[in-house]
Amino acid sequence: MDERIKFGLKRLVKLLISLGVFCFSYMCDTLRRLMGKPVPARCVILYYHAIPSGQRELFARQMDTLVRWAKPIPADSRLVLRPAERYAAVTFDDAYESVLVVALPELRKRKIPATVFVITGALGRSMGWEGYPEKVMTLDQLNQLPIDLITIGSHTVTHPNLSLVSEDEARTELCESRKKLEELLHRKIALFSFPYGAFETKMVEWCREAGYERIFTTLPHLAFSNPQEFVTGRVPVEPDDRLLEFNLKLFGAYRWLPWAFSLKRKLFSNPMHRAKVGKTKAPNPGAAQEAVRTRSSGRRI
């Protein structure tokens, strides 16, 4: 089957299941209200990469939708979420120039705080990824980001898949990127996001030891159920997502995906299943790896 068709079908299936999750959650919340019980607060962390200039209007519409349905908060918030309230935080991985040029003016208009995760070894140059020809911001451009609106976080030095390098290399990527950003920007760097969303349990402790106060994956869990939460999930968003798709992500309806990833991993690790499908395809190494996807356009998410 053509890859574009296959991707489109997967995307449609995820959307339909997420629509079902949303409807079920809405009914549950309605029943809670009728029974006089509190409706839980919900918070979603959205993450983008580049915002192409031709998609500025689409991005603006998404931000309008965000402020209509949720309260924007920064990704380093320690706010205790109020029952029945909906919250959202916006983040950008890789620190592309378009975040400064295209996204920032729209965020400013709506007073939406955001976090930008920086690849310290790529400042001022392109990483050469297909679909992302633009450059990472220079140091001067990073300094143009308003401190009162934009938080800076670390995204390693060279953007490796930390699951595929040695422990020493992984620890160096974690520590040196934070140290370098603090030296360059003269501010505390407390947030970190995993390249490709790839991580293992042991890396969480490495991040604590490196001095981070909160770290971010690409698994679409609801966020901040605990103000002291250390590992936080995020949902990927593109400016050209369909309106329904974006709304479902904003409402946390994609939170079923980590469960599906876990189930798939168990199925692939089952000896009987491997015997049936043969050894031509390696089992899924972990749920976090499911967050590393390639869109039909070839863009990395």
C-alpha positions as CSV (number, residue, x, y, z in Angstrom):
1,M,0.0,0.0,0.0
2,D,1.2,3.5,-0.8
3,E,2.8,5.2,2.2
4,R,0.6,8.3,1.9
5,I,-2.5,6.2,1.9
6,K,-1.3,4.1,4.8
7,F,-0.5,7.2,6.8
8,G,-3.8,8.8,5.9
9,L,-5.7,5.7,7.1
10,K,-3.8,5.6,10.4
11,R,-4.4,9.2,11.0
12,L,-8.2,8.8,10.3
13,V,-8.4,5.8,12.7
14,K,-6.7,7.8,15.4
15,L,-9.0,10.7,14.9
16,L,-12.1,8.5,15.0
17,I,-11.0,6.7,18.2
18,S,-10.1,10.0,19.7
19,L,-13.6,11.4,18.8
20,G,-15.0,8.4,20.7
21,V,-12.8,9.2,23.7
22,F,-13.9,12.8,23.7
23,C,-17.6,11.8,23.6
24,F,-17.2,9.3,26.4
25,S,-15.3,11.9,28.5
26,Y,-18.1,14.5,27.8
27,M,-20.8,12.1,29.0
28,C,-18.8,11.2,32.1
29,D,-18.3,14.9,33.0
30,T,-22.0,15.5,32.4
31,L,-22.9,12.7,34.8
32,R,-20.5,14.0,37.4
33,R,-22.2,17.4,37.2
34,L,-25.7,15.9,37.5
35,M,-24.6,13.9,40.6
36,G,-23.0,17.0,42.1
37,K,-19.5,15.5,41.9
38,P,-16.4,17.6,40.8
39,V,-15.3,17.5,37.2
40,P,-11.5,16.9,37.0
41,A,-9.2,19.6,35.6
42,R,-7.4,18.7,32.4
43,C,-4.2,20.1,30.9
44,V,-2.6,19.3,27.6
45,I,0.9,20.2,26.4
46,L,1.1,20.9,22.7
47,Y,4.4,20.7,20.8
48,Y,5.3,22.1,17.4
49,H,8.5,22.2,15.4
50,A,8.7,24.8,12.6
51,I,5.8,27.2,11.7
52,P,6.2,27.9,8.0
53,S,5.3,31.5,7.0
54,G,2.7,30.1,4.6
55,Q,0.9,28.5,7.6
56,R,0.9,31.5,9.9
57,E,-2.9,32.1,9.4
58,L,-3.5,28.4,10.3
59,F,-1.3,28.7,13.4
60,A,-3.2,31.9,14.4
61,R,-6.5,30.1,14.1
62,Q,-5.2,27.3,16.4
63,M,-4.1,29.8,19.0
64,D,-7.5,31.5,18.8
65,T,-9.1,28.1,19.4
66,L,-6.7,27.5,22.3
67,V,-7.6,30.7,24.2
68,R,-11.3,30.1,23.5
69,W,-11.4,26.6,25.1
70,A,-8.4,26.6,27.5
71,K,-6.4,28.7,29.9
72,P,-2.8,29.1,28.5
73,I,-0.1,28.4,31.1
74,P,3.7,28.0,30.8
75,A,5.2,24.6,30.6
76,D,7.1,25.2,33.9
77,S,3.9,26.0,35.7
78,R,3.5,24.8,39.3
79,L,-0.1,25.9,39.3
80,V,-2.6,23.7,41.2
81,L,-5.2,23.0,38.5
82,R,-8.8,24.0,39.4
83,P,-11.6,21.4,39.0
84,A,-13.6,21.7,35.8
85,E,-11.0,24.0,34.2
86,R,-9.1,23.3,31.0
87,Y,-5.5,24.3,30.5
88,A,-2.9,24.1,27.7
89,A,0.7,24.9,27.3
90,V,2.6,25.4,24.0
91,T,6.1,24.2,23.3
92,F,8.4,24.2,20.3
93,D,11.2,21.7,19.7
94,D,14.5,22.6,17.9
95,A,14.2,26.4,18.2
96,Y,13.7,27.1,14.5
97,E,13.9,30.7,13.2
98,S,10.2,30.6,12.3
99,V,9.3,30.3,15.9
100,L,10.7,33.8,16.4
101,V,9.5,35.3,13.0
102,V,6.1,33.6,12.6
103,A,4.9,32.1,15.8
104,L,6.0,34.7,18.4
105,P,3.9,37.6,17.0
106,E,0.8,35.4,17.2
107,L,1.6,34.3,20.7
108,R,2.2,37.9,21.7
109,K,-1.2,39.0,20.4
110,R,-2.9,36.5,22.6
111,K,-0.5,36.6,25.6
112,I,0.1,32.9,25.2
113,P,3.3,31.8,27.0
114,A,5.5,29.1,25.3
115,T,8.6,27.1,25.8
116,V,11.4,26.7,23.1
117,F,13.7,23.7,23.4
118,V,17.1,24.5,22.0
119,I,19.7,22.2,20.3
120,T,22.8,24.0,21.6
121,G,25.2,22.5,19.0
122,A,23.1,23.7,16.1
123,L,22.7,27.4,16.8
124,G,22.6,29.4,13.5
125,R,22.6,26.4,11.2
126,S,20.3,23.9,9.6
127,M,20.3,20.3,10.8
128,G,19.6,19.0,7.3
129,W,16.4,17.2,8.1
130,E,14.1,16.5,5.2
131,G,11.1,18.9,5.4
132,Y,12.9,21.2,7.8
133,P,15.3,23.3,5.7
134,E,15.3,26.3,7.9
135,K,18.0,27.1,10.5
136,V,18.0,26.9,14.2
137,M,18.0,30.4,15.8
138,T,21.3,32.1,16.5
139,L,22.3,33.3,20.0
140,D,21.2,36.8,19.1
141,Q,17.8,35.6,18.0
142,L,17.4,33.5,21.2
143,N,18.0,36.7,23.1
144,Q,15.2,38.4,21.1
145,L,12.7,36.1,22.7
146,P,10.9,37.9,25.4
147,I,11.7,36.5,28.8
148,D,8.2,37.3,30.2
149,L,6.6,35.2,27.5
150,I,9.1,32.6,26.3
151,T,10.9,30.0,28.5
152,I,14.0,28.3,27.1
153,G,14.6,24.6,27.6
154,S,17.3,22.2,26.6
155,H,17.0,19.7,23.7
156,T,20.5,18.2,24.0
157,V,23.7,19.3,22.2
158,T,23.5,17.3,18.9
159,H,19.9,15.9,19.0
160,P,20.8,12.1,19.2
161,N,18.3,9.4,20.0
162,L,19.5,8.9,23.6
163,S,18.3,5.3,23.6
164,L,21.0,4.5,20.9
165,V,24.0,6.1,22.5
166,S,26.2,5.1,25.5
167,E,25.4,6.2,29.0
168,D,28.4,8.5,29.0
169,E,27.3,10.1,25.7
170,A,23.7,10.5,26.9
171,R,24.7,12.1,30.2
172,T,27.1,14.5,28.4
173,E,24.2,15.5,26.0
174,L,22.0,16.2,29.0
175,C,24.5,18.1,31.1
176,E,26.4,20.0,28.5
177,S,23.4,21.4,26.7
178,R,22.0,22.8,30.0
179,K,25.3,24.2,31.1
180,K,25.9,25.8,27.7
181,L,22.5,27.5,27.6
182,E,23.0,28.9,31.1
183,E,26.4,30.3,30.1
184,L,25.0,31.8,26.9
185,L,21.7,33.2,28.2
186,H,22.7,34.0,31.8
187,R,19.5,32.4,33.1
188,K,18.5,29.1,34.8
189,I,17.6,26.2,32.4
190,A,15.2,23.9,34.2
191,L,13.3,22.1,31.4
192,F,14.3,19.4,28.9
193,S,12.6,17.5,26.1
194,F,13.8,14.2,24.6
195,P,14.9,14.2,21.0
196,Y,12.5,12.0,19.0
197,G,10.6,11.4,22.2
198,A,12.9,8.5,22.8
199,F,13.7,7.7,26.4
200,E,14.1,4.9,28.9
201,T,13.3,4.8,32.6
202,K,16.9,5.2,33.7
203,M,17.2,8.4,31.7
204,V,14.6,10.1,34.0
205,E,17.1,9.8,36.9
206,W,19.9,11.0,34.7
207,C,17.8,14.1,34.0
208,R,17.3,14.7,37.7
209,E,21.0,14.4,38.3
210,A,21.7,16.8,35.5
211,G,19.6,19.4,37.4
212,Y,16.4,19.5,35.4
213,E,13.2,20.2,37.2
214,R,10.7,19.0,34.6
215,I,11.2,16.8,31.4
216,F,9.0,16.3,28.4
217,T,8.2,13.2,26.3
218,T,6.1,12.9,23.2
219,L,3.5,10.6,24.7
220,P,0.1,12.4,24.8
221,H,-0.7,11.9,28.4
222,L,-2.7,14.6,30.2
223,A,-0.3,16.9,32.1
224,F,0.1,18.4,35.6
225,S,-2.2,16.2,37.6
226,N,0.5,16.8,40.2
227,P,2.1,20.3,40.4
228,Q,5.4,18.6,41.2
229,E,5.1,16.3,38.1
230,F,8.6,15.6,36.7
231,V,7.9,13.6,33.6
232,T,5.3,15.3,31.4
233,G,3.7,14.0,28.2
234,R,2.9,16.1,25.1
235,V,0.8,15.8,22.0
236,P,2.3,16.6,18.6
237,V,0.6,19.4,16.5
238,E,1.1,20.7,13.0
239,P,-0.3,24.1,11.9
240,D,-2.1,22.3,9.1
241,D,-3.9,19.8,11.3
242,R,-7.6,19.7,10.6
243,L,-9.8,21.8,12.9
244,L,-11.5,18.7,14.4
245,E,-8.1,17.0,14.9
246,F,-6.6,20.1,16.7
247,N,-9.7,20.4,18.9
248,L,-9.5,16.7,19.9
249,K,-5.8,17.1,20.7
250,L,-6.5,20.3,22.7
251,F,-9.2,18.5,24.7
252,G,-6.9,15.6,25.5
253,A,-8.8,13.0,23.5
254,Y,-5.5,11.5,22.1
255,R,-4.6,10.3,25.6
256,W,-5.5,6.7,24.7
257,L,-2.5,6.4,22.5
258,P,0.1,5.5,25.2
259,W,-2.2,2.5,26.2
260,A,-2.3,1.4,22.5
261,F,1.5,1.7,22.2
262,S,1.9,-0.4,25.3
263,L,-0.5,-3.0,24.0
264,K,1.2,-3.1,20.6
265,R,4.6,-3.6,22.3
266,K,3.3,-6.5,24.4
267,L,1.8,-8.1,21.2
268,F,5.1,-7.8,19.4
269,S,7.0,-9.2,22.3
270,N,4.8,-12.2,22.5
271,P,6.7,-15.3,21.3
272,M,3.6,-16.8,19.6
273,H,3.1,-13.5,17.7
274,R,6.7,-13.4,16.6
275,A,6.4,-17.0,15.4
276,K,3.4,-16.0,13.2
277,V,4.9,-12.9,11.7
278,G,8.4,-14.2,11.3
279,K,11.6,-12.4,12.1
280,T,11.6,-9.9,9.3
281,K,10.3,-7.1,11.6
282,A,11.9,-6.3,15.0
283,P,9.6,-5.9,17.9
284,N,8.8,-2.4,19.0
285,P,11.5,-1.3,21.5
286,G,9.2,0.9,23.6
287,A,6.1,3.1,23.7
288,A,8.2,6.2,23.5
289,Q,9.5,5.2,20.1
290,E,6.0,5.3,18.7
291,A,6.2,9.1,19.0
292,V,8.9,9.0,16.3
293,R,6.9,9.2,13.2
294,T,7.4,10.3,9.6
295,R,4.6,12.1,7.9
296,S,3.7,11.5,4.3
297,S,5.5,14.8,3.5
298,G,8.7,13.4,4.9
299,R,8.7,15.7,7.9
300,R,10.0,14.5,11.2
301,I,7.7,14.8,14.2
